[in-house]
Amino acid sequence: MAKKTAAEEPKPGSHEATEPRAKRQVHLEGHKRKFLVVVDETPECESALAFAASRALRTQGQLALLYVIEPGVEFQHWLGVEEIAREEGHNKARAVFRLFGRKLKAMGFEHIVPEEVVREGLKPEEITKQIDEDHDIGVLVLGASKDPSGPGPLVTELAAGRHAGMFPVPITVVPGHLSIEEILALA
């Protein structure tokens, strides 16, 4: 077998350099397609939640909510402080899940019980890891900001940034200017 030259080697980060991904299982018997929403305290999350819940209901899928506790670099050398910050992050995640549970009920999705996942790390990496580990996730749903400066850092990073061409599932971006009623009519 001939050895590849440097020009023929796949470049790090290129599609050819990635390992083959496991097949999605969303259409296999006993599996349901999950719509993953990354939740935090930004207003655009509600748009993503409405769209994903409606799509899950209409397609007989499931809704999964992911909260990522991002590391606080300034506290990493203080073990006790880091543990307290981690505990506060988990408490915040539970509060955000309760808030979004109430929002689901207010939108008329009281029968949807979302899967709640908490991960620790950097958001883009943890989102990708969650999708790679859960083969029932078929769509990532993000809400875009109304801010004229751009759709928001997560949408920019995942849908248009370095991850965009190699992302493991389709990404649906819900425009920030749409009302909940408009979103539900489109979903």
CNS distance restraints for C-alpha pairs under 8 A (distance, minus, plus):
assign (resid   4 and name CA) (resid   8 and name CA) 5.61 0.50 0.50
assign (resid   4 and name CA) (resid   9 and name CA) 6.20 0.50 0.50
assign (resid   5 and name CA) (resid   9 and name CA) 6.42 0.50 0.50
assign (resid  10 and name CA) (resid  14 and name CA) 6.50 0.50 0.50
assign (resid  10 and name CA) (resid  16 and name CA) 5.69 0.50 0.50
assign (resid  10 and name CA) (resid  17 and name CA) 5.34 0.50 0.50
assign (resid  11 and name CA) (resid  16 and name CA) 7.70 0.50 0.50
assign (resid  11 and name CA) (resid  17 and name CA) 6.39 0.50 0.50
assign (resid  12 and name CA) (resid  17 and name CA) 5.88 0.50 0.50
assign (resid  13 and name CA) (resid  17 and name CA) 6.27 0.50 0.50
assign (resid  13 and name CA) (resid  18 and name CA) 7.05 0.50 0.50
assign (resid  14 and name CA) (resid  18 and name CA) 6.85 0.50 0.50
assign (resid  15 and name CA) (resid 165 and name CA) 7.83 0.50 0.50
assign (resid  15 and name CA) (resid 166 and name CA) 6.27 0.50 0.50
assign (resid  21 and name CA) (resid 132 and name CA) 7.53 0.50 0.50
assign (resid  21 and name CA) (resid 168 and name CA) 7.60 0.50 0.50
assign (resid  22 and name CA) (resid 132 and name CA) 7.53 0.50 0.50
assign (resid  22 and name CA) (resid 135 and name CA) 7.42 0.50 0.50
assign (resid  23 and name CA) (resid 135 and name CA) 6.97 0.50 0.50
assign (resid  24 and name CA) (resid 135 and name CA) 4.72 0.50 0.50
assign (resid  24 and name CA) (resid 136 and name CA) 6.09 0.50 0.50
assign (resid  24 and name CA) (resid 137 and name CA) 7.37 0.50 0.50
assign (resid  24 and name CA) (resid 138 and name CA) 7.11 0.50 0.50
assign (resid  25 and name CA) (resid  31 and name CA) 6.55 0.50 0.50
assign (resid  25 and name CA) (resid  33 and name CA) 7.90 0.50 0.50
assign (resid  25 and name CA) (resid 135 and name CA) 5.45 0.50 0.50
assign (resid  25 and name CA) (resid 136 and name CA) 5.32 0.50 0.50
assign (resid  26 and name CA) (resid  31 and name CA) 5.52 0.50 0.50
assign (resid  26 and name CA) (resid  32 and name CA) 5.23 0.50 0.50
assign (resid  26 and name CA) (resid  33 and name CA) 4.50 0.50 0.50
assign (resid  26 and name CA) (resid  34 and name CA) 7.59 0.50 0.50
assign (resid  26 and name CA) (resid 135 and name CA) 7.12 0.50 0.50
assign (resid  26 and name CA) (resid 136 and name CA) 4.84 0.50 0.50
assign (resid  26 and name CA) (resid 137 and name CA) 7.06 0.50 0.50
assign (resid  26 and name CA) (resid 138 and name CA) 6.53 0.50 0.50
assign (resid  27 and name CA) (resid  31 and name CA) 6.47 0.50 0.50
assign (resid  27 and name CA) (resid  32 and name CA) 6.84 0.50 0.50
assign (resid  27 and name CA) (resid  33 and name CA) 7.17 0.50 0.50
assign (resid  28 and name CA) (resid  32 and name CA) 7.93 0.50 0.50
assign (resid  31 and name CA) (resid 136 and name CA) 6.62 0.50 0.50
assign (resid  32 and name CA) (resid  60 and name CA) 7.35 0.50 0.50
assign (resid  32 and name CA) (resid  61 and name CA) 5.10 0.50 0.50
assign (resid  32 and name CA) (resid  62 and name CA) 6.36 0.50 0.50
assign (resid  32 and name CA) (resid 136 and name CA) 6.33 0.50 0.50
assign (resid  33 and name CA) (resid  56 and name CA) 7.85 0.50 0.50
assign (resid  33 and name CA) (resid  61 and name CA) 4.90 0.50 0.50
assign (resid  33 and name CA) (resid  62 and name CA) 6.12 0.50 0.50
assign (resid  33 and name CA) (resid 136 and name CA) 5.31 0.50 0.50
assign (resid  33 and name CA) (resid 137 and name CA) 5.81 0.50 0.50
assign (resid  33 and name CA) (resid 138 and name CA) 5.46 0.50 0.50
assign (resid  33 and name CA) (resid 139 and name CA) 7.97 0.50 0.50
assign (resid  34 and name CA) (resid  56 and name CA) 7.20 0.50 0.50
assign (resid  34 and name CA) (resid  61 and name CA) 5.74 0.50 0.50
assign (resid  34 and name CA) (resid  62 and name CA) 4.57 0.50 0.50
assign (resid  34 and name CA) (resid  63 and name CA) 5.45 0.50 0.50
assign (resid  34 and name CA) (resid  64 and name CA) 6.29 0.50 0.50
assign (resid  34 and name CA) (resid 136 and name CA) 5.69 0.50 0.50
assign (resid  34 and name CA) (resid 137 and name CA) 4.43 0.50 0.50
assign (resid  34 and name CA) (resid 138 and name CA) 5.64 0.50 0.50
assign (resid  34 and name CA) (resid 139 and name CA) 6.81 0.50 0.50
assign (resid  35 and name CA) (resid  52 and name CA) 5.72 0.50 0.50
assign (resid  35 and name CA) (resid  53 and name CA) 7.78 0.50 0.50
assign (resid  35 and name CA) (resid  55 and name CA) 7.80 0.50 0.50
assign (resid  35 and name CA) (resid  56 and name CA) 6.56 0.50 0.50
assign (resid  35 and name CA) (resid  61 and name CA) 7.44 0.50 0.50
assign (resid  35 and name CA) (resid  62 and name CA) 6.24 0.50 0.50
assign (resid  35 and name CA) (resid  63 and name CA) 5.03 0.50 0.50
assign (resid  35 and name CA) (resid  64 and name CA) 5.99 0.50 0.50
assign (resid  35 and name CA) (resid 137 and name CA) 6.15 0.50 0.50
assign (resid  35 and name CA) (resid 138 and name CA) 6.28 0.50 0.50
assign (resid  35 and name CA) (resid 139 and name CA) 5.07 0.50 0.50
assign (resid  35 and name CA) (resid 140 and name CA) 5.98 0.50 0.50
assign (resid  35 and name CA) (resid 141 and name CA) 6.70 0.50 0.50
assign (resid  36 and name CA) (resid  52 and name CA) 7.44 0.50 0.50
assign (resid  36 and name CA) (resid  63 and name CA) 6.24 0.50 0.50
assign (resid  36 and name CA) (resid  64 and name CA) 4.78 0.50 0.50
assign (resid  36 and name CA) (resid  65 and name CA) 5.85 0.50 0.50
assign (resid  36 and name CA) (resid  66 and name CA) 7.06 0.50 0.50
assign (resid  36 and name CA) (resid 137 and name CA) 6.57 0.50 0.50
assign (resid  36 and name CA) (resid 138 and name CA) 7.92 0.50 0.50
assign (resid  36 and name CA) (resid 139 and name CA) 6.23 0.50 0.50
assign (resid  36 and name CA) (resid 140 and name CA) 4.81 0.50 0.50
assign (resid  36 and name CA) (resid 141 and name CA) 5.96 0.50 0.50
assign (resid  37 and name CA) (resid  45 and name CA) 7.70 0.50 0.50
assign (resid  37 and name CA) (resid  48 and name CA) 6.49 0.50 0.50
assign (resid  37 and name CA) (resid  49 and name CA) 6.42 0.50 0.50
assign (resid  37 and name CA) (resid  52 and name CA) 7.15 0.50 0.50
assign (resid  37 and name CA) (resid  63 and name CA) 7.71 0.50 0.50
assign (resid  37 and name CA) (resid  64 and name CA) 6.28 0.50 0.50
assign (resid  37 and name CA) (resid  65 and name CA) 4.99 0.50 0.50
assign (resid  37 and name CA) (resid  66 and name CA) 6.15 0.50 0.50
assign (resid  37 and name CA) (resid 140 and name CA) 6.22 0.50 0.50
assign (resid  37 and name CA) (resid 141 and name CA) 5.26 0.50 0.50
assign (resid  37 and name CA) (resid 142 and name CA) 6.39 0.50 0.50
assign (resid  38 and name CA) (resid  45 and name CA) 7.35 0.50 0.50
assign (resid  38 and name CA) (resid  65 and name CA) 5.88 0.50 0.50
assign (resid  38 and name CA) (resid  66 and name CA) 4.73 0.50 0.50
assign (resid  38 and name CA) (resid  67 and name CA) 5.98 0.50 0.50
assign (resid  38 and name CA) (resid  68 and name CA) 7.83 0.50 0.50
assign (resid  38 and name CA) (resid 127 and name CA) 7.86 0.50 0.50
assign (resid  38 and name CA) (resid 141 and name CA) 7.63 0.50 0.50
assign (resid  38 and name CA) (resid 142 and name CA) 6.97 0.50 0.50
assign (resid  39 and name CA) (resid  45 and name CA) 5.86 0.50 0.50
assign (resid  39 and name CA) (resid  65 and name CA) 6.34 0.50 0.50
assign (resid  39 and name CA) (resid  66 and name CA) 5.89 0.50 0.50
assign (resid  39 and name CA) (resid  67 and name CA) 5.36 0.50 0.50
assign (resid  39 and name CA) (resid  96 and name CA) 7.41 0.50 0.50
assign (resid  40 and name CA) (resid  45 and name CA) 6.84 0.50 0.50
assign (resid  40 and name CA) (resid  67 and name CA) 6.49 0.50 0.50
assign (resid  40 and name CA) (resid  96 and name CA) 6.71 0.50 0.50
assign (resid  41 and name CA) (resid  45 and name CA) 7.40 0.50 0.50
assign (resid  41 and name CA) (resid  96 and name CA) 7.31 0.50 0.50
assign (resid  43 and name CA) (resid  47 and name CA) 7.74 0.50 0.50
assign (resid  43 and name CA) (resid 145 and name CA) 7.72 0.50 0.50
assign (resid  44 and name CA) (resid  48 and name CA) 6.65 0.50 0.50
assign (resid  44 and name CA) (resid 142 and name CA) 7.88 0.50 0.50
assign (resid  44 and name CA) (resid 143 and name CA) 4.70 0.50 0.50
assign (resid  44 and name CA) (resid 144 and name CA) 5.91 0.50 0.50
assign (resid  44 and name CA) (resid 145 and name CA) 5.68 0.50 0.50
assign (resid  44 and name CA) (resid 146 and name CA) 7.96 0.50 0.50
assign (resid  44 and name CA) (resid 176 and name CA) 6.10 0.50 0.50
assign (resid  45 and name CA) (resid  49 and name CA) 6.03 0.50 0.50
assign (resid  45 and name CA) (resid 142 and name CA) 7.08 0.50 0.50
assign (resid  45 and name CA) (resid 143 and name CA) 5.54 0.50 0.50
assign (resid  46 and name CA) (resid  50 and name CA) 6.16 0.50 0.50
assign (resid  46 and name CA) (resid 100 and name CA) 7.83 0.50 0.50
assign (resid  46 and name CA) (resid 103 and name CA) 7.81 0.50 0.50
assign (resid  46 and name CA) (resid 143 and name CA) 7.58 0.50 0.50
assign (resid  47 and name CA) (resid  51 and name CA) 6.32 0.50 0.50
assign (resid  47 and name CA) (resid 143 and name CA) 5.65 0.50 0.50
assign (resid  47 and name CA) (resid 174 and name CA) 6.48 0.50 0.50
assign (resid  47 and name CA) (resid 175 and name CA) 7.93 0.50 0.50
assign (resid  47 and name CA) (resid 176 and name CA) 7.00 0.50 0.50
assign (resid  47 and name CA) (resid 178 and name CA) 7.85 0.50 0.50
assign (resid  47 and name CA) (resid 179 and name CA) 7.83 0.50 0.50
assign (resid  47 and name CA) (resid 180 and name CA) 6.49 0.50 0.50
assign (resid  47 and name CA) (resid 183 and name CA) 7.20 0.50 0.50
assign (resid  48 and name CA) (resid  52 and name CA) 6.01 0.50 0.50
assign (resid  48 and name CA) (resid 141 and name CA) 5.68 0.50 0.50
assign (resid  48 and name CA) (resid 142 and name CA) 5.25 0.50 0.50
assign (resid  48 and name CA) (resid 143 and name CA) 4.70 0.50 0.50
assign (resid  48 and name CA) (resid 173 and name CA) 7.65 0.50 0.50
assign (resid  48 and name CA) (resid 174 and name CA) 6.04 0.50 0.50
assign (resid  49 and name CA) (resid  53 and name CA) 5.91 0.50 0.50
assign (resid  49 and name CA) (resid 100 and name CA) 7.94 0.50 0.50
assign (resid  49 and name CA) (resid 104 and name CA) 7.74 0.50 0.50
assign (resid  49 and name CA) (resid 141 and name CA) 7.88 0.50 0.50
assign (resid  50 and name CA) (resid  54 and name CA) 6.13 0.50 0.50
assign (resid  50 and name CA) (resid 104 and name CA) 7.47 0.50 0.50
assign (resid  50 and name CA) (resid 107 and name CA) 7.44 0.50 0.50
assign (resid  50 and name CA) (resid 180 and name CA) 6.68 0.50 0.50
assign (resid  50 and name CA) (resid 183 and name CA) 6.88 0.50 0.50
assign (resid  50 and name CA) (resid 184 and name CA) 6.63 0.50 0.50
assign (resid  51 and name CA) (resid  55 and name CA) 6.17 0.50 0.50
assign (resid  51 and name CA) (resid 141 and name CA) 7.74 0.50 0.50
assign (resid  51 and name CA) (resid 174 and name CA) 7.43 0.50 0.50
assign (resid  51 and name CA) (resid 183 and name CA) 5.96 0.50 0.50
assign (resid  51 and name CA) (resid 184 and name CA) 6.24 0.50 0.50
assign (resid  51 and name CA) (resid 187 and name CA) 5.56 0.50 0.50
assign (resid  52 and name CA) (resid  56 and name CA) 5.98 0.50 0.50
assign (resid  52 and name CA) (resid  63 and name CA) 6.77 0.50 0.50
assign (resid  52 and name CA) (resid 141 and name CA) 6.39 0.50 0.50
assign (resid  52 and name CA) (resid 187 and name CA) 7.81 0.50 0.50
assign (resid  53 and name CA) (resid  57 and name CA) 6.12 0.50 0.50
assign (resid  53 and name CA) (resid  62 and name CA) 7.95 0.50 0.50
assign (resid  53 and name CA) (resid  63 and name CA) 6.18 0.50 0.50
assign (resid  53 and name CA) (resid 104 and name CA) 7.74 0.50 0.50
assign (resid  53 and name CA) (resid 109 and name CA) 7.15 0.50 0.50
assign (resid  53 and name CA) (resid 112 and name CA) 7.54 0.50 0.50
assign (resid  54 and name CA) (resid  58 and name CA) 6.09 0.50 0.50
assign (resid  54 and name CA) (resid 109 and name CA) 8.00 0.50 0.50
assign (resid  54 and name CA) (resid 184 and name CA) 6.38 0.50 0.50
assign (resid  54 and name CA) (resid 187 and name CA) 5.85 0.50 0.50
assign (resid  55 and name CA) (resid  59 and name CA) 5.92 0.50 0.50
assign (resid  55 and name CA) (resid  61 and name CA) 7.54 0.50 0.50
assign (resid  55 and name CA) (resid 187 and name CA) 5.64 0.50 0.50
assign (resid  56 and name CA) (resid  60 and name CA) 5.62 0.50 0.50
assign (resid  56 and name CA) (resid  61 and name CA) 4.29 0.50 0.50
assign (resid  56 and name CA) (resid  62 and name CA) 5.21 0.50 0.50
assign (resid  56 and name CA) (resid  63 and name CA) 6.13 0.50 0.50
assign (resid  57 and name CA) (resid  61 and name CA) 6.27 0.50 0.50
assign (resid  57 and name CA) (resid  62 and name CA) 7.51 0.50 0.50
assign (resid  57 and name CA) (resid 112 and name CA) 7.71 0.50 0.50
assign (resid  62 and name CA) (resid 112 and name CA) 7.85 0.50 0.50
assign (resid  62 and name CA) (resid 114 and name CA) 6.98 0.50 0.50
assign (resid  62 and name CA) (resid 115 and name CA) 7.99 0.50 0.50
assign (resid  63 and name CA) (resid 112 and name CA) 7.48 0.50 0.50
assign (resid  63 and name CA) (resid 113 and name CA) 7.46 0.50 0.50
assign (resid  63 and name CA) (resid 114 and name CA) 4.87 0.50 0.50
assign (resid  63 and name CA) (resid 115 and name CA) 6.37 0.50 0.50
assign (resid  64 and name CA) (resid 114 and name CA) 5.20 0.50 0.50
assign (resid  64 and name CA) (resid 115 and name CA) 4.53 0.50 0.50
assign (resid  64 and name CA) (resid 116 and name CA) 6.04 0.50 0.50
assign (resid  64 and name CA) (resid 117 and name CA) 7.44 0.50 0.50
assign (resid  65 and name CA) (resid  97 and name CA) 7.80 0.50 0.50
assign (resid  65 and name CA) (resid 114 and name CA) 6.51 0.50 0.50
assign (resid  65 and name CA) (resid 115 and name CA) 6.04 0.50 0.50
assign (resid  65 and name CA) (resid 116 and name CA) 5.00 0.50 0.50
assign (resid  65 and name CA) (resid 117 and name CA) 6.11 0.50 0.50
assign (resid  66 and name CA) (resid 116 and name CA) 6.18 0.50 0.50
assign (resid  66 and name CA) (resid 117 and name CA) 4.81 0.50 0.50
assign (resid  66 and name CA) (resid 118 and name CA) 5.87 0.50 0.50
assign (resid  66 and name CA) (resid 119 and name CA) 7.47 0.50 0.50
assign (resid  66 and name CA) (resid 127 and name CA) 7.82 0.50 0.50
assign (resid  67 and name CA) (resid  93 and name CA) 6.06 0.50 0.50
assign (resid  67 and name CA) (resid 116 and name CA) 7.88 0.50 0.50
assign (resid  67 and name CA) (resid 117 and name CA) 6.29 0.50 0.50
assign (resid  67 and name CA) (resid 118 and name CA) 4.93 0.50 0.50
assign (resid  67 and name CA) (resid 119 and name CA) 6.46 0.50 0.50
assign (resid  68 and name CA) (resid 118 and name CA) 5.82 0.50 0.50
assign (resid  68 and name CA) (resid 119 and name CA) 4.90 0.50 0.50
assign (resid  68 and name CA) (resid 120 and name CA) 5.53 0.50 0.50
assign (resid  68 and name CA) (resid 121 and name CA) 6.75 0.50 0.50
assign (resid  68 and name CA) (resid 122 and name CA) 7.43 0.50 0.50
assign (resid  68 and name CA) (resid 123 and name CA) 5.96 0.50 0.50
assign (resid  68 and name CA) (resid 126 and name CA) 7.13 0.50 0.50
assign (resid  69 and name CA) (resid  86 and name CA) 7.60 0.50 0.50
assign (resid  69 and name CA) (resid  89 and name CA) 5.76 0.50 0.50
assign (resid  69 and name CA) (resid  90 and name CA) 7.49 0.50 0.50
assign (resid  69 and name CA) (resid  93 and name CA) 7.92 0.50 0.50
assign (resid  69 and name CA) (resid 118 and name CA) 7.31 0.50 0.50
assign (resid  69 and name CA) (resid 119 and name CA) 6.15 0.50 0.50
assign (resid  69 and name CA) (resid 120 and name CA) 4.64 0.50 0.50
assign (resid  69 and name CA) (resid 121 and name CA) 6.19 0.50 0.50
assign (resid  69 and name CA) (resid 122 and name CA) 7.79 0.50 0.50
assign (resid  69 and name CA) (resid 123 and name CA) 7.96 0.50 0.50
assign (resid  70 and name CA) (resid 120 and name CA) 5.89 0.50 0.50
assign (resid  70 and name CA) (resid 121 and name CA) 4.92 0.50 0.50
assign (resid  70 and name CA) (resid 122 and name CA) 5.42 0.50 0.50
assign (resid  70 and name CA) (resid 123 and name CA) 6.82 0.50 0.50
assign (resid  71 and name CA) (resid 120 and name CA) 7.13 0.50 0.50
assign (resid  71 and name CA) (resid 121 and name CA) 5.87 0.50 0.50
assign (resid  71 and name CA) (resid 122 and name CA) 7.17 0.50 0.50
assign (resid  72 and name CA) (resid  76 and name CA) 6.76 0.50 0.50
assign (resid  72 and name CA) (resid  82 and name CA) 7.84 0.50 0.50
assign (resid  72 and name CA) (resid  85 and name CA) 7.88 0.50 0.50
assign (resid  75 and name CA) (resid  79 and name CA) 7.68 0.50 0.50
assign (resid  75 and name CA) (resid  81 and name CA) 6.23 0.50 0.50
assign (resid  75 and name CA) (resid  82 and name CA) 5.56 0.50 0.50
assign (resid  76 and name CA) (resid  81 and name CA) 7.94 0.50 0.50
assign (resid  76 and name CA) (resid  82 and name CA) 5.81 0.50 0.50
assign (resid  77 and name CA) (resid  82 and name CA) 7.78 0.50 0.50
assign (resid  78 and name CA) (resid  82 and name CA) 6.01 0.50 0.50
assign (resid  79 and name CA) (resid  83 and name CA) 6.25 0.50 0.50
assign (resid  80 and name CA) (resid  84 and name CA) 6.34 0.50 0.50
assign (resid  81 and name CA) (resid  85 and name CA) 6.10 0.50 0.50
assign (resid  82 and name CA) (resid  86 and name CA) 6.10 0.50 0.50
assign (resid  83 and name CA) (resid  87 and name CA) 6.19 0.50 0.50
assign (resid  84 and name CA) (resid  88 and name CA) 6.12 0.50 0.50
assign (resid  85 and name CA) (resid  89 and name CA) 6.10 0.50 0.50
assign (resid  86 and name CA) (resid  90 and name CA) 6.40 0.50 0.50
assign (resid  87 and name CA) (resid  91 and name CA) 6.24 0.50 0.50
assign (resid  88 and name CA) (resid  92 and name CA) 6.06 0.50 0.50
assign (resid  89 and name CA) (resid  93 and name CA) 6.16 0.50 0.50
assign (resid  90 and name CA) (resid  94 and name CA) 6.31 0.50 0.50
assign (resid  90 and name CA) (resid 118 and name CA) 7.49 0.50 0.50
assign (resid  91 and name CA) (resid  95 and name CA) 6.33 0.50 0.50
assign (resid  92 and name CA) (resid  96 and name CA) 6.15 0.50 0.50
assign (resid  93 and name CA) (resid  97 and name CA) 6.15 0.50 0.50
assign (resid  93 and name CA) (resid 118 and name CA) 7.03 0.50 0.50
assign (resid  94 and name CA) (resid  98 and name CA) 6.23 0.50 0.50
assign (resid  95 and name CA) (resid  99 and name CA) 6.20 0.50 0.50
assign (resid  96 and name CA) (resid 100 and name CA) 6.19 0.50 0.50
assign (resid  97 and name CA) (resid 101 and name CA) 6.03 0.50 0.50
assign (resid  97 and name CA) (resid 116 and name CA) 7.18 0.50 0.50
assign (resid  98 and name CA) (resid 102 and name CA) 6.35 0.50 0.50
assign (resid  99 and name CA) (resid 103 and name CA) 6.32 0.50 0.50
assign (resid 100 and name CA) (resid 104 and name CA) 6.09 0.50 0.50
assign (resid 101 and name CA) (resid 105 and name CA) 6.45 0.50 0.50
assign (resid 102 and name CA) (resid 106 and name CA) 6.19 0.50 0.50
assign (resid 103 and name CA) (resid 107 and name CA) 6.21 0.50 0.50
assign (resid 104 and name CA) (resid 108 and name CA) 6.44 0.50 0.50
assign (resid 104 and name CA) (resid 109 and name CA) 5.08 0.50 0.50
assign (resid 104 and name CA) (resid 110 and name CA) 6.21 0.50 0.50
assign (resid 104 and name CA) (resid 112 and name CA) 7.74 0.50 0.50
assign (resid 105 and name CA) (resid 109 and name CA) 5.08 0.50 0.50
assign (resid 105 and name CA) (resid 110 and name CA) 4.32 0.50 0.50
assign (resid 106 and name CA) (resid 110 and name CA) 7.77 0.50 0.50
assign (resid 119 and name CA) (resid 126 and name CA) 6.61 0.50 0.50
assign (resid 120 and name CA) (resid 126 and name CA) 7.22 0.50 0.50
assign (resid 121 and name CA) (resid 125 and name CA) 7.35 0.50 0.50
assign (resid 121 and name CA) (resid 126 and name CA) 6.14 0.50 0.50
assign (resid 122 and name CA) (resid 126 and name CA) 6.01 0.50 0.50
assign (resid 123 and name CA) (resid 127 and name CA) 5.97 0.50 0.50
assign (resid 123 and name CA) (resid 154 and name CA) 7.98 0.50 0.50
assign (resid 124 and name CA) (resid 128 and name CA) 6.31 0.50 0.50
assign (resid 124 and name CA) (resid 154 and name CA) 7.34 0.50 0.50
assign (resid 124 and name CA) (resid 157 and name CA) 7.38 0.50 0.50
assign (resid 124 and name CA) (resid 158 and name CA) 6.88 0.50 0.50
assign (resid 125 and name CA) (resid 129 and name CA) 6.14 0.50 0.50
assign (resid 126 and name CA) (resid 130 and name CA) 6.04 0.50 0.50
assign (resid 127 and name CA) (resid 131 and name CA) 6.31 0.50 0.50
assign (resid 128 and name CA) (resid 132 and name CA) 6.08 0.50 0.50
assign (resid 128 and name CA) (resid 167 and name CA) 7.61 0.50 0.50
assign (resid 128 and name CA) (resid 168 and name CA) 7.49 0.50 0.50
assign (resid 129 and name CA) (resid 133 and name CA) 6.05 0.50 0.50
assign (resid 130 and name CA) (resid 134 and name CA) 6.03 0.50 0.50
assign (resid 131 and name CA) (resid 135 and name CA) 6.71 0.50 0.50
assign (resid 131 and name CA) (resid 137 and name CA) 6.05 0.50 0.50
assign (resid 131 and name CA) (resid 168 and name CA) 7.19 0.50 0.50
assign (resid 131 and name CA) (resid 169 and name CA) 7.81 0.50 0.50
assign (resid 132 and name CA) (resid 168 and name CA) 7.26 0.50 0.50
assign (resid 137 and name CA) (resid 169 and name CA) 7.76 0.50 0.50
assign (resid 138 and name CA) (resid 169 and name CA) 5.91 0.50 0.50
assign (resid 138 and name CA) (resid 170 and name CA) 7.19 0.50 0.50
assign (resid 139 and name CA) (resid 169 and name CA) 5.68 0.50 0.50
assign (resid 139 and name CA) (resid 170 and name CA) 5.29 0.50 0.50
assign (resid 139 and name CA) (resid 171 and name CA) 5.90 0.50 0.50
assign (resid 139 and name CA) (resid 172 and name CA) 7.03 0.50 0.50
assign (resid 140 and name CA) (resid 169 and name CA) 6.85 0.50 0.50
assign (resid 140 and name CA) (resid 170 and name CA) 6.41 0.50 0.50
assign (resid 140 and name CA) (resid 171 and name CA) 4.81 0.50 0.50
assign (resid 140 and name CA) (resid 172 and name CA) 6.17 0.50 0.50
assign (resid 141 and name CA) (resid 171 and name CA) 5.88 0.50 0.50
assign (resid 141 and name CA) (resid 172 and name CA) 4.77 0.50 0.50
assign (resid 141 and name CA) (resid 173 and name CA) 6.00 0.50 0.50
assign (resid 141 and name CA) (resid 174 and name CA) 7.37 0.50 0.50
assign (resid 142 and name CA) (resid 155 and name CA) 6.75 0.50 0.50
assign (resid 142 and name CA) (resid 171 and name CA) 7.29 0.50 0.50
assign (resid 142 and name CA) (resid 172 and name CA) 6.19 0.50 0.50
assign (resid 142 and name CA) (resid 173 and name CA) 4.89 0.50 0.50
assign (resid 142 and name CA) (resid 174 and name CA) 6.21 0.50 0.50
assign (resid 143 and name CA) (resid 155 and name CA) 7.67 0.50 0.50
assign (resid 143 and name CA) (resid 173 and name CA) 5.54 0.50 0.50
assign (resid 143 and name CA) (resid 174 and name CA) 4.71 0.50 0.50
assign (resid 143 and name CA) (resid 175 and name CA) 6.34 0.50 0.50
assign (resid 143 and name CA) (resid 176 and name CA) 6.32 0.50 0.50
assign (resid 144 and name CA) (resid 151 and name CA) 4.60 0.50 0.50
assign (resid 144 and name CA) (resid 152 and name CA) 6.22 0.50 0.50
assign (resid 144 and name CA) (resid 155 and name CA) 6.59 0.50 0.50
assign (resid 144 and name CA) (resid 173 and name CA) 6.23 0.50 0.50
assign (resid 144 and name CA) (resid 174 and name CA) 5.83 0.50 0.50
assign (resid 144 and name CA) (resid 175 and name CA) 5.16 0.50 0.50
assign (resid 144 and name CA) (resid 176 and name CA) 4.92 0.50 0.50
assign (resid 145 and name CA) (resid 150 and name CA) 6.99 0.50 0.50
assign (resid 145 and name CA) (resid 151 and name CA) 4.65 0.50 0.50
assign (resid 145 and name CA) (resid 152 and name CA) 5.53 0.50 0.50
assign (resid 145 and name CA) (resid 175 and name CA) 7.28 0.50 0.50
assign (resid 145 and name CA) (resid 176 and name CA) 4.99 0.50 0.50
assign (resid 145 and name CA) (resid 177 and name CA) 7.99 0.50 0.50
assign (resid 146 and name CA) (resid 150 and name CA) 7.82 0.50 0.50
assign (resid 146 and name CA) (resid 151 and name CA) 6.90 0.50 0.50
assign (resid 146 and name CA) (resid 175 and name CA) 7.58 0.50 0.50
assign (resid 146 and name CA) (resid 176 and name CA) 4.71 0.50 0.50
assign (resid 146 and name CA) (resid 177 and name CA) 5.75 0.50 0.50
assign (resid 147 and name CA) (resid 151 and name CA) 6.81 0.50 0.50
assign (resid 147 and name CA) (resid 152 and name CA) 7.84 0.50 0.50
assign (resid 150 and name CA) (resid 156 and name CA) 7.87 0.50 0.50
assign (resid 151 and name CA) (resid 155 and name CA) 6.07 0.50 0.50
assign (resid 151 and name CA) (resid 156 and name CA) 6.55 0.50 0.50
assign (resid 152 and name CA) (resid 156 and name CA) 6.11 0.50 0.50
assign (resid 153 and name CA) (resid 157 and name CA) 5.93 0.50 0.50
assign (resid 154 and name CA) (resid 158 and name CA) 5.99 0.50 0.50
assign (resid 154 and name CA) (resid 159 and name CA) 7.98 0.50 0.50
assign (resid 155 and name CA) (resid 159 and name CA) 5.31 0.50 0.50
assign (resid 155 and name CA) (resid 160 and name CA) 7.04 0.50 0.50
assign (resid 155 and name CA) (resid 173 and name CA) 7.44 0.50 0.50
assign (resid 156 and name CA) (resid 160 and name CA) 5.11 0.50 0.50
assign (resid 156 and name CA) (resid 161 and name CA) 5.76 0.50 0.50
assign (resid 157 and name CA) (resid 161 and name CA) 4.35 0.50 0.50
assign (resid 157 and name CA) (resid 162 and name CA) 6.78 0.50 0.50
assign (resid 157 and name CA) (resid 163 and name CA) 6.85 0.50 0.50
assign (resid 157 and name CA) (resid 164 and name CA) 7.72 0.50 0.50
assign (resid 158 and name CA) (resid 162 and name CA) 7.25 0.50 0.50
assign (resid 158 and name CA) (resid 163 and name CA) 5.35 0.50 0.50
assign (resid 158 and name CA) (resid 164 and name CA) 5.47 0.50 0.50
assign (resid 158 and name CA) (resid 167 and name CA) 7.67 0.50 0.50
assign (resid 159 and name CA) (resid 163 and name CA) 7.17 0.50 0.50
assign (resid 159 and name CA) (resid 164 and name CA) 4.92 0.50 0.50
assign (resid 159 and name CA) (resid 171 and name CA) 6.77 0.50 0.50
assign (resid 160 and name CA) (resid 164 and name CA) 5.33 0.50 0.50
assign (resid 163 and name CA) (resid 167 and name CA) 5.70 0.50 0.50
assign (resid 174 and name CA) (resid 178 and name CA) 7.95 0.50 0.50
assign (resid 174 and name CA) (resid 183 and name CA) 7.89 0.50 0.50
assign (resid 178 and name CA) (resid 182 and name CA) 5.86 0.50 0.50
assign (resid 178 and name CA) (resid 183 and name CA) 6.26 0.50 0.50
assign (resid 179 and name CA) (resid 183 and name CA) 6.22 0.50 0.50
assign (resid 180 and name CA) (resid 184 and name CA) 6.12 0.50 0.50
assign (resid 181 and name CA) (resid 185 and name CA) 6.22 0.50 0.50
assign (resid 182 and name CA) (resid 186 and name CA) 6.33 0.50 0.50
assign (resid 183 and name CA) (resid 187 and name CA) 6.07 0.50 0.50
